[in-house]
Amino acid sequence: MTISADDSGPVRIVTAVLRDGDRVLLCHRNAGRRWYPDVWDLPGGHVEEGEDPKGSLVRELREELGITASEPSSPPMHEIRTATFDMQI
């Protein structure tokens, strides 16, 4: 299975680790989702064409959680690269 809509390469994804002490916010993905349905996941989403990953993360957090976050000032804490997606955390 590929998650690249047009086979132009891996889908770019950004996520955030939102912490309060030892607690981490996870979002539950709908069971009807096409990819990775019914799982707990970090908030975030796809980087749109021509979009900066940091700006994309701010947009995704606003859309998903209704919060206004500042752009990250440091590089990603972890990156996961597979044949189908590149994820920055």
N, C-alpha and C positions, 0 to 999 in steps of 0.2 A: 504494500500500500504506500502511496506517496501522498504527502500533504501539500505538495507544490501544485498550485492551481494550473499553471501553464508550462510546467516542466522546465522553467528557466533557471532552476537551481533551488537550493534549500530555502524554506520560508524563514524569514528573520523574525525572532520573537524576543520581547523584553519582559522581564518580570521584576517584582520588587519583594524584598523581605521586609515586611512592616512588623516591627517588634515593640512590645511593651514589657520590658523586663525579660523574663524567660518565655513569654507568650508570643506566638507568631500568628499573624492573620492569614488564614487560608480561605479560599473561595471554593464552593462546591459547583462543579460543572454539571450542567443539565444532562439528564440521562438520554435526551434526544440529540445531543451533539454528535456531529459526524466523526470527530477525532477525539479520542480520550474522553468518552462520555462517562458520567457518573463517578468522577474522581475528585479528590480534593487537590487544589492547585494554588500556586502563588498568584496574586493578582497581576495582571498585565495582558499582553496581547501582541498582535502582529505589527511590525514596522511597515508602514505604507511606503509605496514607491516614492523615492526622493526625500523621505523623511529621516531626520536625524534620530538615532535610537533614544537619546535622552529626552528629546521632545516627544517622541512616541510614547515613552513611559508616562510622562506627565499627562498626555492626552488619554491614554488608556485608564489611568487611575481616576481621572475625572469622569470618564464615561462609565466605568465599572462600579466605582465606589462613591462618586459624587464628592471627591475631595480635591483640593488644590494642593499639589505637591510641588516643591522646588525641583529643578533639574538636578540630578546627581552631580556632585562636584568631584567625585573620584571615579576611577575606572570600575568596570564590573567586578564583583567579588568572585564570580565564577562564570565560566562559559562552557556550554555543552554544544558540541558539533556532531551532527549525524548526517547521513546521506539525505535526510528529508528536512531537517531544520537546524538552524543556528540560534541558540538561546543565550542571551546575556542576563545574568541575575545580579 
